[in-house]
Amino acid sequence: MNARIVKCPQCNAEVAWTPESKWRPFCSERCKIIDLGGWASERYRIETPDAPDGVSGPSDPSRDDS
């Protein structure tokens, strides 16, 4: 059976989707760390339809979690 080949989300290198591919879906630790840095710096965001315009946290009195 042939291994499934995917593209690294960071550099588009071909990666075999196997247990031996330590960093899958990334081709290397470097690409994985670059991607993680993008999330940490908020370069990537997941939009939600009910997201508030401003940022609210647990200490926001206008927020009712009950």
PDBQT receptor file of N, H, CA, C and O in Angstrom, charges set to zero:
ATOM      1  N   MET A   1       0.844  -1.186   0.000  1.00  0.00    +0.000 N 
ATOM      2  CA  MET A   1       0.000   0.000   0.000  1.00  0.00    +0.000 C 
ATOM      3  C   MET A   1       0.883   1.241   0.000  1.00  0.00    +0.000 C 
ATOM      4  O   MET A   1       1.822   1.331   0.792  1.00  0.00    +0.000 OA
ATOM      5  N   ASN A   2       0.593   2.199  -0.880  1.00  0.00    +0.000 N 
ATOM      6  H   ASN A   2      -0.169   2.125  -1.523  1.00  0.00    +0.000 HD
ATOM      7  CA  ASN A   2       1.365   3.431  -0.971  1.00  0.00    +0.000 C 
ATOM      8  C   ASN A   2       0.920   4.423   0.100  1.00  0.00    +0.000 C 
ATOM      9  O   ASN A   2      -0.258   4.508   0.445  1.00  0.00    +0.000 OA
ATOM     10  N   ALA A   3       1.892   5.168   0.611  1.00  0.00    +0.000 N 
ATOM     11  H   ALA A   3       2.849   5.100   0.331  1.00  0.00    +0.000 HD
ATOM     12  CA  ALA A   3       1.584   6.190   1.613  1.00  0.00    +0.000 C 
ATOM     13  C   ALA A   3       0.896   7.361   0.935  1.00  0.00    +0.000 C 
ATOM     14  O   ALA A   3       1.217   7.706  -0.202  1.00  0.00    +0.000 OA
ATOM     15  N   ARG A   4      -0.035   7.961   1.622  1.00  0.00    +0.000 N 
ATOM     16  H   ARG A   4      -0.296   7.682   2.546  1.00  0.00    +0.000 HD
ATOM     17  CA  ARG A   4      -0.699   9.155   1.119  1.00  0.00    +0.000 C 
ATOM     18  C   ARG A   4       0.298  10.305   1.161  1.00  0.00    +0.000 C 
ATOM     19  O   ARG A   4       1.009  10.468   2.153  1.00  0.00    +0.000 OA
ATOM     20  N   ILE A   5       0.359  11.088   0.119  1.00  0.00    +0.000 N 
ATOM     21  H   ILE A   5      -0.218  10.955  -0.687  1.00  0.00    +0.000 HD
ATOM     22  CA  ILE A   5       1.259  12.225   0.043  1.00  0.00    +0.000 C 
ATOM     23  C   ILE A   5       0.437  13.506   0.212  1.00  0.00    +0.000 C 
ATOM     24  O   ILE A   5      -0.564  13.711  -0.475  1.00  0.00    +0.000 OA
ATOM     25  N   VAL A   6       0.878  14.362   1.138  1.00  0.00    +0.000 N 
ATOM     26  H   VAL A   6       1.691  14.196   1.696  1.00  0.00    +0.000 HD
ATOM     27  CA  VAL A   6       0.224  15.655   1.364  1.00  0.00    +0.000 C 
ATOM     28  C   VAL A   6       1.262  16.751   1.187  1.00  0.00    +0.000 C 
ATOM     29  O   VAL A   6       2.464  16.485   1.190  1.00  0.00    +0.000 OA
ATOM     30  N   LYS A   7       0.797  17.974   1.035  1.00  0.00    +0.000 N 
ATOM     31  H   LYS A   7      -0.179  18.190   1.032  1.00  0.00    +0.000 HD
ATOM     32  CA  LYS A   7       1.702  19.116   0.911  1.00  0.00    +0.000 C 
ATOM     33  C   LYS A   7       1.875  19.765   2.275  1.00  0.00    +0.000 C 
ATOM     34  O   LYS A   7       0.908  19.937   3.016  1.00  0.00    +0.000 OA
ATOM     35  N   CYS A   8       3.106  20.123   2.602  1.00  0.00    +0.000 N 
ATOM     36  H   CYS A   8       3.892  19.983   2.000  1.00  0.00    +0.000 HD
ATOM     37  CA  CYS A   8       3.389  20.852   3.844  1.00  0.00    +0.000 C 
ATOM     38  C   CYS A   8       2.625  22.177   3.788  1.00  0.00    +0.000 C 
ATOM     39  O   CYS A   8       2.743  22.910   2.806  1.00  0.00    +0.000 OA
ATOM     40  N   PRO A   9       1.847  22.494   4.821  1.00  0.00    +0.000 N 
ATOM     41  CA  PRO A   9       1.075  23.739   4.807  1.00  0.00    +0.000 C 
ATOM     42  C   PRO A   9       1.954  24.996   4.783  1.00  0.00    +0.000 C 
ATOM     43  O   PRO A   9       1.482  26.074   4.422  1.00  0.00    +0.000 OA
ATOM     44  N   GLN A  10       3.194  24.865   5.153  1.00  0.00    +0.000 N 
ATOM     45  H   GLN A  10       3.578  23.990   5.446  1.00  0.00    +0.000 HD
ATOM     46  CA  GLN A  10       4.077  26.029   5.215  1.00  0.00    +0.000 C 
ATOM     47  C   GLN A  10       4.848  26.241   3.913  1.00  0.00    +0.000 C 
ATOM     48  O   GLN A  10       4.864  27.352   3.384  1.00  0.00    +0.000 OA
ATOM     49  N   CYS A  11       5.485  25.197   3.391  1.00  0.00    +0.000 N 
ATOM     50  H   CYS A  11       5.472  24.294   3.821  1.00  0.00    +0.000 HD
ATOM     51  CA  CYS A  11       6.382  25.358   2.239  1.00  0.00    +0.000 C 
ATOM     52  C   CYS A  11       5.951  24.570   1.002  1.00  0.00    +0.000 C 
ATOM     53  O   CYS A  11       6.601  24.651  -0.040  1.00  0.00    +0.000 OA
ATOM     54  N   ASN A  12       4.874  23.819   1.108  1.00  0.00    +0.000 N 
ATOM     55  H   ASN A  12       4.345  23.753   1.954  1.00  0.00    +0.000 HD
ATOM     56  CA  ASN A  12       4.329  23.012   0.007  1.00  0.00    +0.000 C 
ATOM     57  C   ASN A  12       5.199  21.831  -0.410  1.00  0.00    +0.000 C 
ATOM     58  O   ASN A  12       4.983  21.269  -1.483  1.00  0.00    +0.000 OA
ATOM     59  N   ALA A  13       6.166  21.443   0.398  1.00  0.00    +0.000 N 
ATOM     60  H   ALA A  13       6.342  21.900   1.270  1.00  0.00    +0.000 HD
ATOM     61  CA  ALA A  13       6.949  20.237   0.102  1.00  0.00    +0.000 C 
ATOM     62  C   ALA A  13       6.046  19.017   0.263  1.00  0.00    +0.000 C 
ATOM     63  O   ALA A  13       5.108  19.039   1.061  1.00  0.00    +0.000 OA
ATOM     64  N   GLU A  14       6.320  17.970  -0.480  1.00  0.00    +0.000 N 
ATOM     65  H   GLU A  14       7.082  17.953  -1.128  1.00  0.00    +0.000 HD
ATOM     66  CA  GLU A  14       5.531  16.748  -0.370  1.00  0.00    +0.000 C 
ATOM     67  C   GLU A  14       5.948  15.966   0.869  1.00  0.00    +0.000 C 
ATOM     68  O   GLU A  14       7.137  15.795   1.136  1.00  0.00    +0.000 OA
ATOM     69  N   VAL A  15       4.954  15.492   1.624  1.00  0.00    +0.000 N 
ATOM     70  H   VAL A  15       3.988  15.631   1.407  1.00  0.00    +0.000 HD
ATOM     71  CA  VAL A  15       5.192  14.768   2.871  1.00  0.00    +0.000 C 
ATOM     72  C   VAL A  15       4.379  13.476   2.831  1.00  0.00    +0.000 C 
ATOM     73  O   VAL A  15       3.187  13.501   2.527  1.00  0.00    +0.000 OA
ATOM     74  N   ALA A  16       5.015  12.357   3.133  1.00  0.00    +0.000 N 
ATOM     75  H   ALA A  16       5.984  12.337   3.379  1.00  0.00    +0.000 HD
ATOM     76  CA  ALA A  16       4.297  11.083   3.229  1.00  0.00    +0.000 C 
ATOM     77  C   ALA A  16       3.528  11.056   4.543  1.00  0.00    +0.000 C 
ATOM     78  O   ALA A  16       4.094  11.326   5.602  1.00  0.00    +0.000 OA
ATOM     79  N   TRP A  17       2.242  10.731   4.477  1.00  0.00    +0.000 N 
ATOM     80  H   TRP A  17       1.782  10.512   3.617  1.00  0.00    +0.000 HD
ATOM     81  CA  TRP A  17       1.402  10.685   5.683  1.00  0.00    +0.000 C 
ATOM     82  C   TRP A  17       1.544   9.299   6.300  1.00  0.00    +0.000 C 
ATOM     83  O   TRP A  17       0.704   8.423   6.096  1.00  0.00    +0.000 OA
ATOM     84  N   THR A  18       2.625   9.116   7.058  1.00  0.00    +0.000 N 
ATOM     85  H   THR A  18       3.308   9.828   7.224  1.00  0.00    +0.000 HD
ATOM     86  CA  THR A  18       2.909   7.839   7.704  1.00  0.00    +0.000 C 
ATOM     87  C   THR A  18       3.344   8.101   9.142  1.00  0.00    +0.000 C 
ATOM     88  O   THR A  18       3.718   9.224   9.479  1.00  0.00    +0.000 OA
ATOM     89  N   PRO A  19       3.299   7.073   9.994  1.00  0.00    +0.000 N 
ATOM     90  CA  PRO A  19       3.766   7.246  11.371  1.00  0.00    +0.000 C 
ATOM     91  C   PRO A  19       5.237   7.666  11.454  1.00  0.00    +0.000 C 
ATOM     92  O   PRO A  19       5.657   8.268  12.442  1.00  0.00    +0.000 OA
ATOM     93  N   GLU A  20       6.011   7.353  10.426  1.00  0.00    +0.000 N 
ATOM     94  H   GLU A  20       5.670   6.864   9.623  1.00  0.00    +0.000 HD
ATOM     95  CA  GLU A  20       7.425   7.722  10.427  1.00  0.00    +0.000 C 
ATOM     96  C   GLU A  20       7.642   9.205  10.135  1.00  0.00    +0.000 C 
ATOM     97  O   GLU A  20       8.720   9.736  10.402  1.00  0.00    +0.000 OA
ATOM     98  N   SER A  21       6.643   9.868   9.599  1.00  0.00    +0.000 N 
ATOM     99  H   SER A  21       5.767   9.436   9.383  1.00  0.00    +0.000 HD
ATOM    100  CA  SER A  21       6.742  11.302   9.311  1.00  0.00    +0.000 C 
ATOM    101  C   SER A  21       6.491  12.057  10.613  1.00  0.00    +0.000 C 
ATOM    102  O   SER A  21       5.354  12.373  10.963  1.00  0.00    +0.000 OA
ATOM    103  N   LYS A  22       7.567  12.333  11.307  1.00  0.00    +0.000 N 
ATOM    104  H   LYS A  22       8.491  12.076  11.023  1.00  0.00    +0.000 HD
ATOM    105  CA  LYS A  22       7.501  12.881  12.666  1.00  0.00    +0.000 C 
ATOM    106  C   LYS A  22       6.750  14.210  12.757  1.00  0.00    +0.000 C 
ATOM    107  O   LYS A  22       6.074  14.456  13.756  1.00  0.00    +0.000 OA
ATOM    108  N   TRP A  23       6.848  15.066  11.750  1.00  0.00    +0.000 N 
ATOM    109  H   TRP A  23       7.397  14.866  10.938  1.00  0.00    +0.000 HD
ATOM    110  CA  TRP A  23       6.280  16.415  11.845  1.00  0.00    +0.000 C 
ATOM    111  C   TRP A  23       5.012  16.590  11.013  1.00  0.00    +0.000 C 
ATOM    112  O   TRP A  23       4.562  17.720  10.822  1.00  0.00    +0.000 OA
ATOM    113  N   ARG A  24       4.428  15.511  10.519  1.00  0.00    +0.000 N 
ATOM    114  H   ARG A  24       4.793  14.593  10.674  1.00  0.00    +0.000 HD
ATOM    115  CA  ARG A  24       3.273  15.630   9.626  1.00  0.00    +0.000 C 
ATOM    116  C   ARG A  24       2.160  16.459  10.244  1.00  0.00    +0.000 C 
ATOM    117  O   ARG A  24       1.935  16.332  11.447  1.00  0.00    +0.000 OA
ATOM    118  N   PRO A  25       1.480  17.264   9.533  1.00  0.00    +0.000 N 
ATOM    119  CA  PRO A  25       1.515  17.434   8.087  1.00  0.00    +0.000 C 
ATOM    120  C   PRO A  25       2.658  18.323   7.604  1.00  0.00    +0.000 C 
ATOM    121  O   PRO A  25       2.760  18.595   6.408  1.00  0.00    +0.000 OA
ATOM    122  N   PHE A  26       3.508  18.772   8.503  1.00  0.00    +0.000 N 
ATOM    123  H   PHE A  26       3.425  18.550   9.474  1.00  0.00    +0.000 HD
ATOM    124  CA  PHE A  26       4.641  19.602   8.104  1.00  0.00    +0.000 C 
ATOM    125  C   PHE A  26       5.804  18.711   7.670  1.00  0.00    +0.000 C 
ATOM    126  O   PHE A  26       5.883  17.545   8.055  1.00  0.00    +0.000 OA
ATOM    127  N   CYS A  27       6.699  19.272   6.869  1.00  0.00    +0.000 N 
ATOM    128  H   CYS A  27       6.635  20.220   6.556  1.00  0.00    +0.000 HD
ATOM    129  CA  CYS A  27       7.839  18.489   6.388  1.00  0.00    +0.000 C 
ATOM    130  C   CYS A  27       8.974  18.474   7.403  1.00  0.00    +0.000 C 
ATOM    131  O   CYS A  27       9.830  17.590   7.365  1.00  0.00    +0.000 OA
ATOM    132  N   SER A  28       8.988  19.451   8.316  1.00  0.00    +0.000 N 
ATOM    133  H   SER A  28       8.292  20.169   8.348  1.00  0.00    +0.000 HD
ATOM    134  CA  SER A  28      10.095  19.552   9.265  1.00  0.00    +0.000 C 
ATOM    135  C   SER A  28       9.650  20.299  10.517  1.00  0.00    +0.000 C 
ATOM    136  O   SER A  28       8.585  20.916  10.552  1.00  0.00    +0.000 OA
ATOM    137  N   GLU A  29      10.481  20.228  11.528  1.00  0.00    +0.000 N 
ATOM    138  H   GLU A  29      11.346  19.727  11.500  1.00  0.00    +0.000 HD
ATOM    139  CA  GLU A  29      10.207  20.976  12.758  1.00  0.00    +0.000 C 
ATOM    140  C   GLU A  29      10.209  22.469  12.466  1.00  0.00    +0.000 C 
ATOM    141  O   GLU A  29       9.427  23.219  13.050  1.00  0.00    +0.000 OA
ATOM    142  N   ARG A  30      11.082  22.901  11.566  1.00  0.00    +0.000 N 
ATOM    143  H   ARG A  30      11.717  22.291  11.091  1.00  0.00    +0.000 HD
ATOM    144  CA  ARG A  30      11.172  24.324  11.220  1.00  0.00    +0.000 C 
ATOM    145  C   ARG A  30       9.823  24.836  10.704  1.00  0.00    +0.000 C 
ATOM    146  O   ARG A  30       9.341  25.873  11.159  1.00  0.00    +0.000 OA
ATOM    147  N   CYS A  31       9.215  24.119   9.765  1.00  0.00    +0.000 N 
ATOM    148  H   CYS A  31       9.607  23.276   9.395  1.00  0.00    +0.000 HD
ATOM    149  CA  CYS A  31       7.923  24.540   9.223  1.00  0.00    +0.000 C 
ATOM    150  C   CYS A  31       6.842  24.521  10.300  1.00  0.00    +0.000 C 
ATOM    151  O   CYS A  31       5.965  25.385  10.313  1.00  0.00    +0.000 OA
ATOM    152  N   LYS A  32       6.897  23.562  11.186  1.00  0.00    +0.000 N 
ATOM    153  H   LYS A  32       7.609  22.860  11.176  1.00  0.00    +0.000 HD
ATOM    154  CA  LYS A  32       5.920  23.482  12.281  1.00  0.00    +0.000 C 
ATOM    155  C   LYS A  32       6.049  24.693  13.202  1.00  0.00    +0.000 C 
ATOM    156  O   LYS A  32       5.040  25.273  13.604  1.00  0.00    +0.000 OA
ATOM    157  N   ILE A  33       7.280  25.080  13.540  1.00  0.00    +0.000 N 
ATOM    158  H   ILE A  33       8.100  24.608  13.214  1.00  0.00    +0.000 HD
ATOM    159  CA  ILE A  33       7.523  26.216  14.432  1.00  0.00    +0.000 C 
ATOM    160  C   ILE A  33       7.123  27.530  13.753  1.00  0.00    +0.000 C 
ATOM    161  O   ILE A  33       6.580  28.416  14.412  1.00  0.00    +0.000 OA
ATOM    162  N   ILE A  34       7.380  27.668  12.458  1.00  0.00    +0.000 N 
ATOM    163  H   ILE A  34       7.822  26.948  11.923  1.00  0.00    +0.000 HD
ATOM    164  CA  ILE A  34       6.963  28.869  11.740  1.00  0.00    +0.000 C 
ATOM    165  C   ILE A  34       5.454  29.013  11.799  1.00  0.00    +0.000 C 
ATOM    166  O   ILE A  34       4.944  30.107  12.041  1.00  0.00    +0.000 OA
ATOM    167  N   ASP A  35       4.728  27.913  11.579  1.00  0.00    +0.000 N 
ATOM    168  H   ASP A  35       5.142  27.024  11.382  1.00  0.00    +0.000 HD
ATOM    169  CA  ASP A  35       3.268  27.937  11.626  1.00  0.00    +0.000 C 
ATOM    170  C   ASP A  35       2.779  28.269  13.038  1.00  0.00    +0.000 C 
ATOM    171  O   ASP A  35       1.862  29.073  13.201  1.00  0.00    +0.000 OA
ATOM    172  N   LEU A  36       3.374  27.667  14.041  1.00  0.00    +0.000 N 
ATOM    173  H   LEU A  36       4.119  27.014  13.909  1.00  0.00    +0.000 HD
ATOM    174  CA  LEU A  36       2.999  27.948  15.423  1.00  0.00    +0.000 C 
ATOM    175  C   LEU A  36       3.221  29.420  15.755  1.00  0.00    +0.000 C 
ATOM    176  O   LEU A  36       2.409  30.030  16.450  1.00  0.00    +0.000 OA
ATOM    177  N   GLY A  37       4.315  29.989  15.261  1.00  0.00    +0.000 N 
ATOM    178  H   GLY A  37       4.975  29.493  14.697  1.00  0.00    +0.000 HD
ATOM    179  CA  GLY A  37       4.584  31.411  15.470  1.00  0.00    +0.000 C 
ATOM    180  C   GLY A  37       3.523  32.286  14.836  1.00  0.00    +0.000 C 
ATOM    181  O   GLY A  37       3.182  33.338  15.378  1.00  0.00    +0.000 OA
ATOM    182  N   GLY A  38       2.996  31.868  13.697  1.00  0.00    +0.000 N 
ATOM    183  H   GLY A  38       3.273  31.014  13.257  1.00  0.00    +0.000 HD
ATOM    184  CA  GLY A  38       1.912  32.612  13.052  1.00  0.00    +0.000 C 
ATOM    185  C   GLY A  38       0.666  32.657  13.917  1.00  0.00    +0.000 C 
ATOM    186  O   GLY A  38       0.019  33.698  14.024  1.00  0.00    +0.000 OA
ATOM    187  N   TRP A  39       0.326  31.533  14.534  1.00  0.00    +0.000 N 
ATOM    188  H   TRP A  39       0.852  30.687  14.447  1.00  0.00    +0.000 HD
ATOM    189  CA  TRP A  39      -0.826  31.505  15.446  1.00  0.00    +0.000 C 
ATOM    190  C   TRP A  39      -0.556  32.348  16.688  1.00  0.00    +0.000 C 
ATOM    191  O   TRP A  39      -1.433  33.084  17.140  1.00  0.00    +0.000 OA
ATOM    192  N   ALA A  40       0.650  32.246  17.240  1.00  0.00    +0.000 N 
ATOM    193  H   ALA A  40       1.363  31.649  16.872  1.00  0.00    +0.000 HD
ATOM    194  CA  ALA A  40       0.985  32.989  18.461  1.00  0.00    +0.000 C 
ATOM    195  C   ALA A  40       0.973  34.496  18.230  1.00  0.00    +0.000 C 
ATOM    196  O   ALA A  40       0.615  35.258  19.128  1.00  0.00    +0.000 OA
ATOM    197  N   SER A  41       1.360  34.927  17.041  1.00  0.00    +0.000 N 
ATOM    198  H   SER A  41       1.651  34.308  16.311  1.00  0.00    +0.000 HD
ATOM    199  CA  SER A  41       1.370  36.361  16.742  1.00  0.00    +0.000 C 
ATOM    200  C   SER A  41       0.031  36.848  16.188  1.00  0.00    +0.000 C 
ATOM    201  O   SER A  41      -0.092  38.000  15.772  1.00  0.00    +0.000 OA
ATOM    202  N   GLU A  42      -0.964  35.968  16.185  1.00  0.00    +0.000 N 
ATOM    203  H   GLU A  42      -0.864  35.032  16.523  1.00  0.00    +0.000 HD
ATOM    204  CA  GLU A  42      -2.320  36.255  15.721  1.00  0.00    +0.000 C 
ATOM    205  C   GLU A  42      -2.364  36.632  14.244  1.00  0.00    +0.000 C 
ATOM    206  O   GLU A  42      -3.234  37.393  13.820  1.00  0.00    +0.000 OA
ATOM    207  N   ARG A  43      -1.428  36.101  13.463  1.00  0.00    +0.000 N 
ATOM    208  H   ARG A  43      -0.722  35.483  13.808  1.00  0.00    +0.000 HD
ATOM    209  CA  ARG A  43      -1.466  36.288  12.018  1.00  0.00    +0.000 C 
ATOM    210  C   ARG A  43      -2.616  35.473  11.425  1.00  0.00    +0.000 C 
ATOM    211  O   ARG A  43      -3.199  35.859  10.412  1.00  0.00    +0.000 OA
ATOM    212  N   TYR A  44      -2.934  34.353  12.057  1.00  0.00    +0.000 N 
ATOM    213  H   TYR A  44      -2.460  34.039  12.880  1.00  0.00    +0.000 HD
ATOM    214  CA  TYR A  44      -4.058  33.507  11.640  1.00  0.00    +0.000 C 
ATOM    215  C   TYR A  44      -5.186  33.707  12.634  1.00  0.00    +0.000 C 
ATOM    216  O   TYR A  44      -4.947  33.833  13.835  1.00  0.00    +0.000 OA
ATOM    217  N   ARG A  45      -6.398  33.736  12.144  1.00  0.00    +0.000 N 
ATOM    218  H   ARG A  45      -6.592  33.633  11.168  1.00  0.00    +0.000 HD
ATOM    219  CA  ARG A  45      -7.560  33.871  13.024  1.00  0.00    +0.000 C 
ATOM    220  C   ARG A  45      -8.691  33.006  12.497  1.00  0.00    +0.000 C 
ATOM    221  O   ARG A  45      -8.819  32.797  11.290  1.00  0.00    +0.000 OA
ATOM    222  N   ILE A  46      -9.492  32.515  13.395  1.00  0.00    +0.000 N 
ATOM    223  H   ILE A  46      -9.388  32.685  14.375  1.00  0.00    +0.000 HD
ATOM    224  CA  ILE A  46     -10.675  31.756  13.020  1.00  0.00    +0.000 C 
ATOM    225  C   ILE A  46     -11.866  32.644  13.341  1.00  0.00    +0.000 C 
ATOM    226  O   ILE A  46     -12.153  32.928  14.504  1.00  0.00    +0.000 OA
ATOM    227  N   GLU A  47     -12.550  33.075  12.299  1.00  0.00    +0.000 N 
ATOM    228  H   GLU A  47     -12.317  32.844  11.354  1.00  0.00    +0.000 HD
ATOM    229  CA  GLU A  47     -13.705  33.952  12.472  1.00  0.00    +0.000 C 
ATOM    230  C   GLU A  47     -14.919  33.136  12.895  1.00  0.00    +0.000 C 
ATOM    231  O   GLU A  47     -15.093  31.994  12.468  1.00  0.00    +0.000 OA
ATOM    232  N   THR A  48     -15.752  33.728  13.732  1.00  0.00    +0.000 N 
ATOM    233  H   THR A  48     -15.611  34.655  14.079  1.00  0.00    +0.000 HD
ATOM    234  CA  THR A  48     -16.998  33.102  14.138  1.00  0.00    +0.000 C 
ATOM    235  C   THR A  48     -18.133  34.092  13.902  1.00  0.00    +0.000 C 
ATOM    236  O   THR A  48     -17.930  35.299  14.039  1.00  0.00    +0.000 OA
ATOM    237  N   PRO A  49     -19.312  33.612  13.554  1.00  0.00    +0.000 N 
ATOM    238  CA  PRO A  49     -20.410  34.537  13.255  1.00  0.00    +0.000 C 
ATOM    239  C   PRO A  49     -20.887  35.324  14.473  1.00  0.00    +0.000 C 
ATOM    240  O   PRO A  49     -21.419  36.423  14.319  1.00  0.00    +0.000 OA
ATOM    241  N   ASP A  50     -20.712  34.793  15.664  1.00  0.00    +0.000 N 
ATOM    242  H   ASP A  50     -20.280  33.900  15.790  1.00  0.00    +0.000 HD
ATOM    243  CA  ASP A  50     -21.195  35.479  16.858  1.00  0.00    +0.000 C 
ATOM    244  C   ASP A  50     -20.074  36.139  17.656  1.00  0.00    +0.000 C 
ATOM    245  O   ASP A  50     -20.236  36.401  18.848  1.00  0.00    +0.000 OA
ATOM    246  N   ALA A  51     -18.945  36.406  17.014  1.00  0.00    +0.000 N 
ATOM    247  H   ALA A  51     -18.814  36.193  16.046  1.00  0.00    +0.000 HD
ATOM    248  CA  ALA A  51     -17.831  37.039  17.715  1.00  0.00    +0.000 C 
ATOM    249  C   ALA A  51     -18.178  38.495  18.018  1.00  0.00    +0.000 C 
ATOM    250  O   ALA A  51     -18.711  39.195  17.157  1.00  0.00    +0.000 OA
ATOM    251  N   PRO A  52     -17.882  38.955  19.226  1.00  0.00    +0.000 N 
ATOM    252  CA  PRO A  52     -18.152  40.360  19.564  1.00  0.00    +0.000 C 
ATOM    253  C   PRO A  52     -17.183  41.288  18.820  1.00  0.00    +0.000 C 
ATOM    254  O   PRO A  52     -16.097  40.872  18.415  1.00  0.00    +0.000 OA
ATOM    255  N   ASP A  53     -17.588  42.536  18.650  1.00  0.00    +0.000 N 
ATOM    256  H   ASP A  53     -18.470  42.874  18.979  1.00  0.00    +0.000 HD
ATOM    257  CA  ASP A  53     -16.718  43.514  17.988  1.00  0.00    +0.000 C 
ATOM    258  C   ASP A  53     -15.475  43.788  18.811  1.00  0.00    +0.000 C 
ATOM    259  O   ASP A  53     -14.375  43.891  18.268  1.00  0.00    +0.000 OA
ATOM    260  N   GLY A  54     -15.645  43.905  20.111  1.00  0.00    +0.000 N 
ATOM    261  H   GLY A  54     -16.539  43.822  20.552  1.00  0.00    +0.000 HD
ATOM    262  CA  GLY A  54     -14.518  44.145  21.003  1.00  0.00    +0.000 C 
ATOM    263  C   GLY A  54     -14.112  42.865  21.698  1.00  0.00    +0.000 C 
ATOM    264  O   GLY A  54     -14.818  41.860  21.624  1.00  0.00    +0.000 OA
ATOM    265  N   VAL A  55     -13.003  42.898  22.356  1.00  0.00    +0.000 N 
ATOM    266  H   VAL A  55     -12.430  43.715  22.417  1.00  0.00    +0.000 HD
ATOM    267  CA  VAL A  55     -12.540  41.738  23.103  1.00  0.00    +0.000 C 
ATOM    268  C   VAL A  55     -13.122  41.808  24.505  1.00  0.00    +0.000 C 
ATOM    269  O   VAL A  55     -12.971  42.814  25.198  1.00  0.00    +0.000 OA
ATOM    270  N   SER A  56     -13.786  40.743  24.919  1.00  0.00    +0.000 N 
ATOM    271  H   SER A  56     -13.909  39.926  24.356  1.00  0.00    +0.000 HD
ATOM    272  CA  SER A  56     -14.306  40.694  26.287  1.00  0.00    +0.000 C 
ATOM    273  C   SER A  56     -13.716  39.491  26.990  1.00  0.00    +0.000 C 
ATOM    274  O   SER A  56     -13.497  38.440  26.389  1.00  0.00    +0.000 OA
ATOM    275  N   GLY A  57     -13.472  39.663  28.237  1.00  0.00    +0.000 N 
ATOM    276  H   GLY A  57     -13.651  40.518  28.725  1.00  0.00    +0.000 HD
ATOM    277  CA  GLY A  57     -12.899  38.586  29.032  1.00  0.00    +0.000 C 
ATOM    278  C   GLY A  57     -13.787  38.264  30.203  1.00  0.00    +0.000 C 
ATOM    279  O   GLY A  57     -14.865  38.842  30.341  1.00  0.00    +0.000 OA
ATOM    280  N   PRO A  58     -13.357  37.351  31.052  1.00  0.00    +0.000 N 
ATOM    281  CA  PRO A  58     -14.158  36.957  32.208  1.00  0.00    +0.000 C 
ATOM    282  C   PRO A  58     -14.460  38.114  33.159  1.00  0.00    +0.000 C 
ATOM    283  O   PRO A  58     -15.454  38.064  33.884  1.00  0.00    +0.000 OA
ATOM    284  N   SER A  59     -13.628  39.150  33.171  1.00  0.00    +0.000 N 
ATOM    285  H   SER A  59     -12.821  39.190  32.582  1.00  0.00    +0.000 HD
ATOM    286  CA  SER A  59     -13.857  40.261  34.096  1.00  0.00    +0.000 C 
ATOM    287  C   SER A  59     -14.771  41.324  33.504  1.00  0.00    +0.000 C 
ATOM    288  O   SER A  59     -15.013  42.342  34.153  1.00  0.00    +0.000 OA
ATOM    289  N   ASP A  60     -15.286  41.125  32.302  1.00  0.00    +0.000 N 
ATOM    290  H   ASP A  60     -15.090  40.298  31.775  1.00  0.00    +0.000 HD
ATOM    291  CA  ASP A  60     -16.160  42.084  31.635  1.00  0.00    +0.000 C 
ATOM    292  C   ASP A  60     -17.557  42.009  32.274  1.00  0.00    +0.000 C 
ATOM    293  O   ASP A  60     -18.227  40.984  32.141  1.00  0.00    +0.000 OA
ATOM    294  N   PRO A  61     -18.014  43.071  32.966  1.00  0.00    +0.000 N 
ATOM    295  CA  PRO A  61     -19.308  43.021  33.658  1.00  0.00    +0.000 C 
ATOM    296  C   PRO A  61     -20.498  42.921  32.716  1.00  0.00    +0.000 C 
ATOM    297  O   PRO A  61     -21.569  42.487  33.140  1.00  0.00    +0.000 OA
ATOM    298  N   SER A  62     -20.349  43.310  31.444  1.00  0.00    +0.000 N 
ATOM    299  H   SER A  62     -19.479  43.662  31.100  1.00  0.00    +0.000 HD
ATOM    300  CA  SER A  62     -21.455  43.228  30.510  1.00  0.00    +0.000 C 
ATOM    301  C   SER A  62     -21.683  41.832  29.987  1.00  0.00    +0.000 C 
ATOM    302  O   SER A  62     -22.670  41.570  29.299  1.00  0.00    +0.000 OA
ATOM    303  N   ARG A  63     -20.784  40.946  30.309  1.00  0.00    +0.000 N 
ATOM    304  H   ARG A  63     -19.982  41.159  30.868  1.00  0.00    +0.000 HD
ATOM    305  CA  ARG A  63     -20.882  39.580  29.832  1.00  0.00    +0.000 C 
ATOM    306  C   ARG A  63     -21.639  38.737  30.858  1.00  0.00    +0.000 C 
ATOM    307  O   ARG A  63     -21.292  38.735  32.039  1.00  0.00    +0.000 OA
ATOM    308  N   ASP A  64     -22.655  38.033  30.417  1.00  0.00    +0.000 N 
ATOM    309  H   ASP A  64     -22.936  38.034  29.457  1.00  0.00    +0.000 HD
ATOM    310  CA  ASP A  64     -23.463  37.204  31.312  1.00  0.00    +0.000 C 
ATOM    311  C   ASP A  64     -23.285  35.756  30.936  1.00  0.00    +0.000 C 
ATOM    312  O   ASP A  64     -23.853  35.306  29.941  1.00  0.00    +0.000 OA
ATOM    313  N   ASP A  65     -22.495  34.997  31.722  1.00  0.00    +0.000 N 
ATOM    314  H   ASP A  65     -22.034  35.363  32.530  1.00  0.00    +0.000 HD
ATOM    315  CA  ASP A  65     -22.222  33.588  31.439  1.00  0.00    +0.000 C 
ATOM    316  C   ASP A  65     -23.145  32.641  32.171  1.00  0.00    +0.000 C 
ATOM    317  O   ASP A  65     -22.940  31.428  32.115  1.00  0.00    +0.000 OA
ATOM    318  N   SER A  66     -24.166  33.156  32.863  1.00  0.00    +0.000 N 
ATOM    319  H   SER A  66     -24.332  34.141  32.907  1.00  0.00    +0.000 HD
ATOM    320  CA  SER A  66     -25.026  32.263  33.647  1.00  0.00    +0.000 C 
ATOM    321  C   SER A  66     -26.111  31.632  32.843  1.00  0.00    +0.000 C 
ATOM    322  O   SER A  66     -26.906  30.859  33.378  1.00  0.00    +0.000 OA
TER     323      SER A  66
